[in-house]
Amino acid sequence: MNIFQRFWHFLDTNNLARLTFICTLAGGAITGLAVGGWTVYTYWEQRPPQTTKDQLAQAERLLNTGRYVDAKQLFEKIDAKNEQAQWGLKITAVKSAATPSAFKQAVDALYKERPDDALANLFLGEYYAAGHDRTKAIGYYRKAIHQNRELAEAYFDLAVVYFEQGDWEAAEKLLNEDKVKSTETPKYRSLLANIYVKQERYQEALQEYGKISSYPLAALESAKIHWLHKQWPDAVKLQKQALSWLDDQTLMAQTENQEFWNVDIVTAQNPAQRQASTLTKRDEKKMYASYCLAVSLFLQGDANGADNLLTHPDAMNAGEIKDIIRADLAELAAKPDLAEPVAAFERRYLR
């Protein structure tokens, strides 16, 4: 019998020795886990702070997707002597300009200092797009893309121009670029879904909207697709979700939820003409979402539910919101089986 056999025979015939051995083995395992855990813990606790190079790279990624407030916060943490960080702060300051003229003045100053800077050219494009000079806007957006192939915001802005011109294919191609799609930025995905809606690719649109979480506008746009197919319960569910998100102050403080909502309006005085408008304040967005929910409730036969949402002074006096809803209902009103219910809703709530 060798030494190992004698040892196991000893444990087998001696209960106390066997118990002592097992406890020792278990204690060693626990000690090993504890030491290993402490090693992992101390490694993470003692990680070196993020380097300036890392901070700059992260800030640049934020600039590329239009997250200027977040980028500014990073640039402010970097040594004031760092030239790249100081230029980044100049860039982010431009976006806080209070008026179009102040914005143009700030952009011109940037462009004069660095005419080959991609963001300076992007901002010039945005200025001309806002003034409906699409030709100039396209030129500056293309120049910005040429200067920085990772500038997803320039691809998006150029896609917006093509979308407004009705060139769905050109807009879709830009938004499907890897550098754009990989960012998973809500407004990029939302515009792509809007293009699918324009092309009546409704299932693809719903799938695209469904990839966007915690973004109320996407839920409201998805609900409009369900309107077209008279799927009122599905629309109600999405609109209630949008209202829930709009009530979440922490969620609405996120950068993507601070952005304007671009909408169309149709006035009662000129029902044949659509005009562009924006919703900027959370209260406006909530009122719009409430009206959307009221449409779904009313059209599925729940007039009392719609009344509860809209028969109070704030809703009754929300003139521009009514004009937006009037524009949203135009396509439904064109459907023979929905024309009268939509007209009844308009008579009841949009006067």
C-alpha positions in Angstrom: 0.0 0.0 0.0 1.6 3.3 -1.1 1.5 6.5 0.9 -1.7 7.9 -0.7 -3.6 4.6 -0.3 -2.6 4.5 3.4 -3.7 8.2 3.8 -7.2 7.6 2.3 -7.5 4.3 4.4 -6.7 6.4 7.5 -9.4 9.0 6.6 -11.9 6.2 5.9 -11.5 4.6 9.3 -11.1 7.8 11.4 -14.2 10.0 11.5 -12.5 12.9 13.3 -9.6 12.9 10.9 -11.9 12.9 7.9 -14.0 15.8 9.3 -10.8 17.8 10.0 -9.5 17.2 6.5 -12.8 18.3 4.9 -13.0 21.5 7.0 -9.4 22.3 6.1 -10.1 21.7 2.4 -13.3 23.9 2.5 -11.5 26.6 4.5 -8.7 26.7 1.9 -11.2 27.1 -0.9 -13.0 29.9 0.9 -9.7 31.6 1.6 -8.7 31.3 -2.1 -12.0 32.8 -3.2 -11.7 35.6 -0.7 -8.1 36.4 -1.8 -9.1 36.2 -5.4 -12.1 38.4 -4.9 -10.0 41.0 -3.0 -7.5 40.9 -5.9 -10.2 41.6 -8.4 -11.7 44.3 -6.1 -8.5 46.1 -5.5 -7.6 45.9 -9.2 -10.8 47.7 -10.1 -10.6 50.1 -7.2 -7.0 51.0 -8.1 -7.6 51.5 -11.9 -5.8 54.5 -13.2 -8.0 57.5 -13.9 -9.1 58.1 -17.5 -6.3 59.8 -19.4 -6.6 63.1 -21.3 -6.3 61.2 -24.5 -9.2 58.9 -23.6 -11.3 61.9 -22.5 -10.6 63.7 -25.8 -11.5 60.6 -27.8 -14.7 60.2 -26.0 -15.6 63.9 -26.4 -15.0 63.6 -30.1 -17.3 60.7 -30.4 -20.0 62.7 -28.6 -19.5 65.6 -31.0 -19.8 63.2 -34.0 -23.3 62.3 -32.9 -24.4 65.8 -31.9 -24.3 65.3 -28.1 -22.8 68.8 -27.6 -23.8 69.2 -23.9 -22.2 65.9 -22.9 -19.1 66.7 -24.9 -18.8 70.1 -23.3 -18.9 68.5 -19.8 -15.9 66.3 -20.8 -13.9 69.1 -22.4 -14.4 71.2 -19.2 -12.6 68.4 -17.2 -9.5 68.7 -19.3 -6.6 71.0 -18.5 -7.3 74.5 -19.8 -4.0 74.5 -21.6 -5.0 71.6 -23.9 -5.6 73.2 -27.3 -7.9 70.4 -28.6 -10.2 70.7 -25.5 -10.3 74.5 -25.8 -11.3 74.2 -29.5 -14.0 71.7 -28.4 -15.4 74.2 -26.0 -15.6 76.8 -28.8 -17.5 74.2 -30.9 -20.0 73.4 -28.1 -20.5 77.1 -27.3 -21.8 77.7 -30.8 -24.8 75.4 -30.2 -25.9 77.5 -27.2 -26.4 80.6 -29.4 -29.8 82.2 -28.6 -30.8 83.5 -32.0 -30.1 82.6 -35.7 -28.0 85.7 -36.1 -25.9 84.9 -33.0 -25.5 81.4 -34.3 -24.3 82.6 -37.7 -21.9 85.1 -36.1 -20.4 82.4 -33.9 -20.1 79.9 -36.8 -18.5 82.5 -39.0 -15.9 83.1 -36.3 -15.2 79.4 -36.1 -14.9 79.1 -39.9 -12.6 82.0 -40.2 -10.3 80.4 -37.6 -10.4 76.9 -39.1 -12.1 76.7 -42.5 -11.2 73.0 -42.8 -12.9 72.0 -39.5 -15.7 69.6 -40.2 -18.0 70.9 -37.4 -17.6 74.5 -38.6 -18.9 73.3 -42.0 -21.6 71.2 -40.5 -22.9 74.3 -38.6 -22.9 76.4 -41.7 -24.9 73.7 -43.4 -27.4 73.8 -40.5 -27.7 77.5 -40.7 -28.5 77.5 -44.4 -30.9 74.5 -44.0 -32.8 76.4 -41.4 -33.1 79.3 -43.9 -34.4 76.8 -46.6 -31.3 77.3 -48.8 -30.9 73.6 -49.4 -28.3 73.9 -52.1 -25.8 75.7 -49.8 -26.7 73.4 -46.9 -26.0 70.2 -49.0 -22.6 71.7 -50.1 -21.5 72.3 -46.5 -22.7 68.9 -45.3 -20.8 67.1 -48.0 -17.7 69.1 -47.2 -18.1 68.2 -43.5 -18.4 64.5 -44.4 -15.3 64.7 -46.6 -13.3 66.3 -43.7 -14.5 63.8 -41.1 -15.9 60.5 -42.3 -17.0 59.6 -38.7 -19.2 62.7 -38.4 -22.5 60.9 -38.1 -24.4 64.2 -37.5 -23.5 65.4 -41.0 -24.8 62.2 -42.6 -28.0 62.7 -40.6 -28.4 66.4 -41.5 -27.9 65.7 -45.1 -30.4 62.8 -44.9 -32.9 65.3 -43.5 -32.5 67.6 -46.5 -33.0 64.6 -48.9 -36.0 63.5 -46.8 -37.6 67.0 -47.1 -37.0 66.9 -50.9 -38.7 63.5 -51.1 -35.5 61.6 -52.1 -36.2 58.7 -49.9 -33.5 56.4 -51.4 -30.7 59.0 -50.9 -31.7 59.6 -47.3 -32.0 55.9 -46.5 -28.6 55.2 -48.0 -27.0 57.8 -45.7 -28.8 56.6 -42.6 -27.7 53.0 -43.3 -24.0 53.9 -43.3 -22.3 51.8 -40.5 -20.9 54.9 -38.9 -24.4 56.3 -38.5 -26.4 53.1 -37.7 -23.8 51.8 -35.2 -24.3 54.8 -33.0 -28.0 53.8 -32.3 -28.8 57.5 -31.9 -32.6 57.7 -31.5 -33.2 60.5 -34.0 -31.2 58.7 -36.7 -33.3 55.5 -36.3 -36.5 57.6 -36.1 -35.8 59.3 -39.4 -35.0 56.0 -41.1 -38.3 54.6 -39.8 -40.1 57.8 -41.1 -38.6 57.0 -44.6 -40.0 53.5 -44.4 -43.4 55.0 -43.6 -43.3 57.3 -46.6 -42.5 54.2 -48.7 -45.3 52.3 -47.1 -42.9 49.7 -45.7 -44.8 49.7 -42.4 -43.5 46.5 -40.9 -39.9 47.7 -41.4 -40.8 51.0 -39.8 -42.4 49.3 -36.8 -39.2 47.2 -36.4 -37.0 50.3 -36.6 -39.1 52.3 -34.1 -39.2 49.2 -31.8 -35.4 49.4 -31.5 -35.6 52.8 -29.9 -36.2 52.7 -26.2 -37.1 55.6 -23.8 -37.8 57.9 -26.7 -41.5 59.1 -26.7 -41.6 60.4 -30.2 -40.8 57.0 -31.6 -43.7 55.4 -29.7 -46.0 58.1 -31.0 -44.9 57.6 -34.6 -45.3 53.8 -34.2 -48.9 54.4 -33.0 -49.7 56.3 -36.1 -48.8 53.2 -38.2 -51.3 51.3 -36.1 -53.9 54.0 -36.8 -53.6 53.3 -40.5 -54.5 49.6 -39.9 -57.2 50.5 -37.3 -55.2 48.7 -34.6 -56.5 51.0 -31.8 -55.4 48.9 -28.8 -51.8 48.7 -30.1 -51.8 52.5 -30.6 -53.2 53.1 -27.1 -50.5 51.0 -25.5 -47.7 52.9 -27.3 -49.2 56.3 -26.6 -49.6 55.5 -22.9 -46.0 54.4 -22.9 -44.9 57.7 -24.4 -46.8 59.6 -21.8 -45.2 57.6 -19.0 -41.8 58.4 -20.4 -42.7 62.1 -20.7 -43.6 62.1 -17.0 -40.2 60.8 -16.1 -38.1 63.9 -15.4 -34.8 61.9 -15.2 -35.5 60.3 -18.6 -36.5 63.6 -20.2 -33.4 65.3 -19.0 -31.3 63.0 -21.3 -29.8 64.7 -24.3 -31.9 63.0 -26.9 -35.1 63.9 -25.1 -34.1 67.6 -25.0 -34.3 67.8 -28.7 -37.1 69.5 -30.7 -39.8 67.5 -32.3 -40.3 68.4 -35.9 -44.0 68.3 -36.8 -46.4 69.5 -39.5 -49.4 71.7 -38.9 -52.6 72.3 -40.8 -54.8 75.2 -39.8 -58.6 75.2 -40.0 -58.4 78.3 -42.1 -56.1 76.7 -44.7 -56.6 72.9 -44.5 -54.9 72.3 -47.9 -51.5 73.7 -46.8 -49.0 72.0 -44.5 -46.5 74.0 -42.6 -43.4 72.9 -40.6 -43.3 73.5 -36.9 -41.5 72.3 -33.8 -42.4 71.2 -30.2 -39.7 72.3 -27.8 -41.1 72.1 -24.3 -42.0 69.0 -22.3 -45.5 70.3 -21.6 -46.1 70.8 -25.3 -44.9 67.3 -26.0 -47.2 65.8 -23.3 -50.2 67.7 -24.6 -49.5 66.4 -28.1 -49.2 62.8 -26.7 -52.5 63.3 -24.9 -54.2 64.4 -28.0 -52.8 61.4 -29.9 -54.1 59.0 -27.2 -57.5 60.7 -27.3 -57.7 60.0 -31.1 -57.1 56.3 -30.5 -59.6 56.1 -27.7 -62.3 58.0 -29.6 -61.9 56.0 -32.8 -62.2 52.7 -30.9 -65.4 54.0 -29.4 -64.2 55.3 -26.0 -65.5 58.9 -26.2 -65.5 59.2 -22.4 -61.8 58.4 -22.3 -61.1 61.0 -24.9 -63.2 63.5 -23.0 -61.2 62.9 -19.8 -58.1 63.8 -21.6 -59.2 66.8 -23.6 -62.1 68.6 -21.9 -60.1 70.8 -19.6 -58.9 74.4 -20.3 -55.3 73.6 -21.1 -56.2 71.1 -23.8 -59.1 73.1 -25.2 -56.8 76.1 -25.6 -53.9 74.2 -27.2 -54.3 75.8 -30.6 -51.1 74.7 -32.2 -51.4 71.2 -30.9 -54.8 71.0 -32.5 -53.3 72.0 -35.8 -50.6 69.3 -35.5 -53.3 66.7 -34.8 -55.3 68.0 -37.8 -52.3 67.3 -40.0 -51.8 63.9 -38.4 -55.5 62.9 -39.2 -55.4 64.0 -42.8 -54.4 60.5 -44.1 -57.0 58.8 -41.9 -59.7 61.2 -43.1 -59.0 60.1 -46.6 -60.1 56.5 -45.8 -63.8 56.0 -46.6 -64.5 54.0 -43.5 -62.8 56.5 -41.2 -63.8 59.8 -42.8 -66.9 60.3 -40.6 -65.3 59.2 -37.3 -62.4 61.5 -37.9 -64.7 64.4 -38.8 -66.6 63.7 -35.6 -63.4 63.9 -33.6 -62.4 67.2 -35.3 -65.9 68.7 -34.6 -65.7 67.7 -31.0 -62.1 68.6 -30.0 -60.4 70.6 -32.7 -62.6 73.7 -33.0 
